[in-house]
């Protein structure tokens, strides 16, 4: 099996502000655009980030 590598930089600005806007005991899911390796375009990834506000 060949290893597939893919690098993706995902910048999220104002994370603290986003956390403040999430209601108490709630969560927000952020999902990146899908991306792929130029050699294997049939395979796609996406990054998911779950932000929880617990105060």
mmCIF file of the C-alpha atoms, coordinates in Angstrom:
data_MODEL
# 
_entry.id   MODEL 
# 
loop_
_atom_site.group_PDB 
_atom_site.id 
_atom_site.type_symbol 
_atom_site.label_atom_id 
_atom_site.label_alt_id 
_atom_site.label_comp_id 
_atom_site.label_asym_id 
_atom_site.label_entity_id 
_atom_site.label_seq_id 
_atom_site.pdbx_PDB_ins_code 
_atom_site.Cartn_x 
_atom_site.Cartn_y 
_atom_site.Cartn_z 
_atom_site.occupancy 
_atom_site.B_iso_or_equiv 
_atom_site.pdbx_formal_charge 
_atom_site.auth_seq_id 
_atom_site.auth_comp_id 
_atom_site.auth_asym_id 
_atom_site.auth_atom_id 
_atom_site.pdbx_PDB_model_num 
ATOM 1  C CA . UNK A 1 1  ? 0.000   0.000  0.000  1.00 0.00 ? 1  UNK A CA 1 
ATOM 2  C CA . UNK A 1 2  ? 1.341   3.412  -0.947 1.00 0.00 ? 2  UNK A CA 1 
ATOM 3  C CA . UNK A 1 3  ? 1.229   6.239  1.592  1.00 0.00 ? 3  UNK A CA 1 
ATOM 4  C CA . UNK A 1 4  ? -0.676  9.307  0.461  1.00 0.00 ? 4  UNK A CA 1 
ATOM 5  C CA . UNK A 1 5  ? 0.475   12.639 1.860  1.00 0.00 ? 5  UNK A CA 1 
ATOM 6  C CA . UNK A 1 6  ? -1.350  15.908 1.769  1.00 0.00 ? 6  UNK A CA 1 
ATOM 7  C CA . UNK A 1 7  ? -0.559  19.183 3.537  1.00 0.00 ? 7  UNK A CA 1 
ATOM 8  C CA . UNK A 1 8  ? -3.203  21.776 4.290  1.00 0.00 ? 8  UNK A CA 1 
ATOM 9  C CA . UNK A 1 9  ? -2.896  25.039 6.173  1.00 0.00 ? 9  UNK A CA 1 
ATOM 10 C CA . UNK A 1 10 ? -6.154  26.103 7.780  1.00 0.00 ? 10 UNK A CA 1 
ATOM 11 C CA . UNK A 1 11 ? -6.059  29.495 9.478  1.00 0.00 ? 11 UNK A CA 1 
ATOM 12 C CA . UNK A 1 12 ? -8.847  30.413 11.863 1.00 0.00 ? 12 UNK A CA 1 
ATOM 13 C CA . UNK A 1 13 ? -8.750  33.999 13.040 1.00 0.00 ? 13 UNK A CA 1 
ATOM 14 C CA . UNK A 1 14 ? -10.260 35.340 16.259 1.00 0.00 ? 14 UNK A CA 1 
ATOM 15 C CA . UNK A 1 15 ? -10.702 31.933 17.895 1.00 0.00 ? 15 UNK A CA 1 
ATOM 16 C CA . UNK A 1 16 ? -11.303 33.520 21.302 1.00 0.00 ? 16 UNK A CA 1 
ATOM 17 C CA . UNK A 1 17 ? -14.095 35.655 19.850 1.00 0.00 ? 17 UNK A CA 1 
ATOM 18 C CA . UNK A 1 18 ? -15.663 32.578 18.257 1.00 0.00 ? 18 UNK A CA 1 
ATOM 19 C CA . UNK A 1 19 ? -15.541 30.762 21.607 1.00 0.00 ? 19 UNK A CA 1 
ATOM 20 C CA . UNK A 1 20 ? -17.233 33.717 23.306 1.00 0.00 ? 20 UNK A CA 1 
ATOM 21 C CA . UNK A 1 21 ? -20.067 33.649 20.765 1.00 0.00 ? 21 UNK A CA 1 
ATOM 22 C CA . UNK A 1 22 ? -20.823 29.971 21.350 1.00 0.00 ? 22 UNK A CA 1 
ATOM 23 C CA . UNK A 1 23 ? -23.588 29.640 23.938 1.00 0.00 ? 23 UNK A CA 1 
ATOM 24 C CA . UNK A 1 24 ? -22.813 28.046 27.293 1.00 0.00 ? 24 UNK A CA 1 
ATOM 25 C CA . UNK A 1 25 ? -22.678 24.237 27.121 1.00 0.00 ? 25 UNK A CA 1 
ATOM 26 C CA . UNK A 1 26 ? -23.141 24.410 23.344 1.00 0.00 ? 26 UNK A CA 1 
ATOM 27 C CA . UNK A 1 27 ? -20.724 23.688 20.521 1.00 0.00 ? 27 UNK A CA 1 
ATOM 28 C CA . UNK A 1 28 ? -19.901 24.934 17.058 1.00 0.00 ? 28 UNK A CA 1 
ATOM 29 C CA . UNK A 1 29 ? -18.535 22.765 14.262 1.00 0.00 ? 29 UNK A CA 1 
ATOM 30 C CA . UNK A 1 30 ? -16.261 24.341 11.665 1.00 0.00 ? 30 UNK A CA 1 
ATOM 31 C CA . UNK A 1 31 ? -15.464 22.384 8.516  1.00 0.00 ? 31 UNK A CA 1 
ATOM 32 C CA . UNK A 1 32 ? -12.861 23.222 5.888  1.00 0.00 ? 32 UNK A CA 1 
ATOM 33 C CA . UNK A 1 33 ? -13.332 22.981 2.162  1.00 0.00 ? 33 UNK A CA 1 
ATOM 34 C CA . UNK A 1 34 ? -12.552 19.549 0.781  1.00 0.00 ? 34 UNK A CA 1 
ATOM 35 C CA . UNK A 1 35 ? -9.054  19.056 -0.577 1.00 0.00 ? 35 UNK A CA 1 
ATOM 36 C CA . UNK A 1 36 ? -7.134  16.270 -2.293 1.00 0.00 ? 36 UNK A CA 1 
ATOM 37 C CA . UNK A 1 37 ? -3.723  15.128 -3.397 1.00 0.00 ? 37 UNK A CA 1 
ATOM 38 C CA . UNK A 1 38 ? -3.035  16.003 -7.037 1.00 0.00 ? 38 UNK A CA 1 
ATOM 39 C CA . UNK A 1 39 ? -2.111  12.352 -7.755 1.00 0.00 ? 39 UNK A CA 1 
ATOM 40 C CA . UNK A 1 40 ? -5.282  10.924 -6.192 1.00 0.00 ? 40 UNK A CA 1 
ATOM 41 C CA . UNK A 1 41 ? -8.073  13.361 -6.936 1.00 0.00 ? 41 UNK A CA 1 
ATOM 42 C CA . UNK A 1 42 ? -10.733 10.706 -6.243 1.00 0.00 ? 42 UNK A CA 1 
ATOM 43 C CA . UNK A 1 43 ? -9.778  10.824 -2.543 1.00 0.00 ? 43 UNK A CA 1 
ATOM 44 C CA . UNK A 1 44 ? -10.791 13.932 -0.613 1.00 0.00 ? 44 UNK A CA 1 
ATOM 45 C CA . UNK A 1 45 ? -10.294 15.106 2.966  1.00 0.00 ? 45 UNK A CA 1 
ATOM 46 C CA . UNK A 1 46 ? -11.787 17.833 5.059  1.00 0.00 ? 46 UNK A CA 1 
ATOM 47 C CA . UNK A 1 47 ? -10.749 19.189 8.431  1.00 0.00 ? 47 UNK A CA 1 
ATOM 48 C CA . UNK A 1 48 ? -13.327 19.459 11.193 1.00 0.00 ? 48 UNK A CA 1 
ATOM 49 C CA . UNK A 1 49 ? -12.984 21.481 14.371 1.00 0.00 ? 49 UNK A CA 1 
ATOM 50 C CA . UNK A 1 50 ? -15.470 21.340 17.236 1.00 0.00 ? 50 UNK A CA 1 
ATOM 51 C CA . UNK A 1 51 ? -15.451 24.369 19.533 1.00 0.00 ? 51 UNK A CA 1 
ATOM 52 C CA . UNK A 1 52 ? -17.155 23.976 22.893 1.00 0.00 ? 52 UNK A CA 1 
ATOM 53 C CA . UNK A 1 53 ? -17.953 26.757 25.328 1.00 0.00 ? 53 UNK A CA 1 
ATOM 54 C CA . UNK A 1 54 ? -17.954 25.566 28.914 1.00 0.00 ? 54 UNK A CA 1 
ATOM 55 C CA . UNK A 1 55 ? -18.202 28.278 31.512 1.00 0.00 ? 55 UNK A CA 1 
# 
